[in-house]
Amino acid sequence: MIYHEQQLPEDVINRSLQHKEVLQKAEVREQGTKDARNSSIGWVKNNFTLQEYFRYIQATNNLFWNYELTDIEPMQYTEYDKGQYYNWHIDTHNKPYKNGLIRKLSFIVFLSSDFSGGEFDISEKDPRKKNRYITITNEKNKMIVFHSADWHRVRPVKTGTRNTIVGWVLGLKWR
């Protein structure tokens, strides 16, 4: 399975938005290029909110992958205005964190639907396919959970503003 999607309750999303920090221009330090991303972000660090999302991801994990998950990183509220994007990338790092944890699962929650463009694509990794990625529709309150090592992107927004919450769930290094 490449990814799993489900609807999140509106009250869960609203609680997380109450805790987002002030927006700043997003920077990508590891992708090797300055134009990998163009968007604005604000962090969500409230522990109750993070643990609420962790429970949703853990339930999905238990149904489909059964990875050993131990923690969640602060979540990122992201805004993409007209012309903004995030090119192909992965969410994993070259080395584990100092505590030995790595990103195992990533997730995105679509918060708006009144925009065009901004499609979310995820790689299928099947060289036999003509289109080697799947385009996932942006549906308000939909959460997508996928492997952090899977290549994915956000295409440029054409009109409106695309709002999302993204996050990463951690576990011990693969054995």
N, C-alpha and C positions, 0 to 999 in steps of 0.2 A: 504494500500500500504506500503510495506516494504522500498522501495527505488525508486529513479528515476534516470535515466541516460540520459545524453545528451553530445553532442560534444561541446567543447569550441573552439572558433577561435584561431588560432595559434598566432596572434598578441597580444591577451589578455595574453596568457601564457608567451610569450616572454617578455612582459613588466614586469610581475611579477618576472621573473627570473633575470631581471636586478637589482632588489632590494634585493636579498637574501643575508643574512649575512654569514660570515665564518662558515663552518661546525664544529660541536662539537659532541662528543659522547652523545647520547640521554640517559636521565635518567628518570625513572618513580618513582614518590614519593608516589603515592596513591594506587598502585595495591597490595601492601603487599608482594612483592617478588622481589629479585634482578635480576632474570632472565626473567622478563616479556618482555623485549625488548632488541634488539641488532641492532642498526642502528646509523647513523649520521644525525644530523639535523642542519639547519640554518633558522633563522627567516626572514619573509617578513613583514615589518612594515610600508611600504609606504602607506600613507592614501589614495591617489588616487587609488592605486592598490586594497587596501582593499575594498573601496567603489564600485569599478567596480565588484568585486566578490560578494559583498553584493547584488547588483542589480540582478545578475544572480540567486542567492539563493532565493531572495525575489520573483522573478517571478515564480520560481518552487514552492515555498511555496504557493503562491496565487492560483496556479493551483490545488494543491493536498491536502494541509493541512490547509491553512489559519490561521497559528499561528501568534501571535503578536510578531514580530521580531523587535529589536531596534538597534542592534549593531553587529559588527564582531570583533573577537579577531585577533591579529597578526597571520598570516598563517605560517605554518611550511613546509619548503622544507626538504624532507627526502630522504636519499640514503640508500639502502640496498644492500650490496655486498654479494658475495657467503657465504652461511651459516647464513646470518642475517635474522631476523624475528621480529614479534611483536605478542605475544600470545594473547589469548582471553582477551578482555577488553571492557569497556564502556568509553565514553568520558564525562560523567556527574560527578559532584562532590557531596560530602555529604551535603554541605551547599551552599546557593547562595553566590555570590560575595558580597562585602561590599555595592555595589550599588543596591543590590537586584536582579541582573540579573543572569540567569542560561543559560547553554548551552541547546539549543532546537534542532538545526539541525547541523549535521556534514557533511563535504564533503571531497572527495578525487579526485584529478585530476591525471590521469596517464600520465607521461611525456615521458616514454620510453617503447619500446616493444621488444628490443633486449636482452632479458634475459629469463631464464626458471625458473620455480618455482615462488615463491613470489605471489601466488594466494591470492586474497582478498575474504575472507569468511564473510558472515553476517548471523546472527541467524534469523531463521524464527519464533521462539517461538511457534511452533505448536507441542505439545507432541505426536500427532498421526502420525507424519511423521518419517520415518526411519532415513533419513538424515535431521537433524534439522537446516541445514544452506544451504545457496545458495552460490555458487562460481561464482564470477563475473570476466569475462575475462578482462585481462589487455590490453586495447586498447589505443594507444597513443591519447592524447587530450580528452579522455572520462572523464566526471565528474560524480561522483555518489553522490547523496544527500540522507541522511538517518537520522533517529532519533538518537540523541546523546546518548540515553539510550539503544540503541540496541547493543548487544554483537557483536564484530567483531574481526578479526585477519588478519595478514599477515603471510602466511606460509614461511618457509625458502627459500631463493633464491638458486637455484642450479647452474646457470651460469650467467655471466654478472652482470649488475648493474640495479636495479629497482629504478627509480626516481619518486617521487610524490610531490604534494603540498596537504597538508591537512589543514582544517580549521574548525572553529566552529562559529555558528551564535547564538546570544543571544537574550533573551527576558525576560520579567518579570516572576517571579515564576508562575507556573501553578495555576489556580484558581479553 
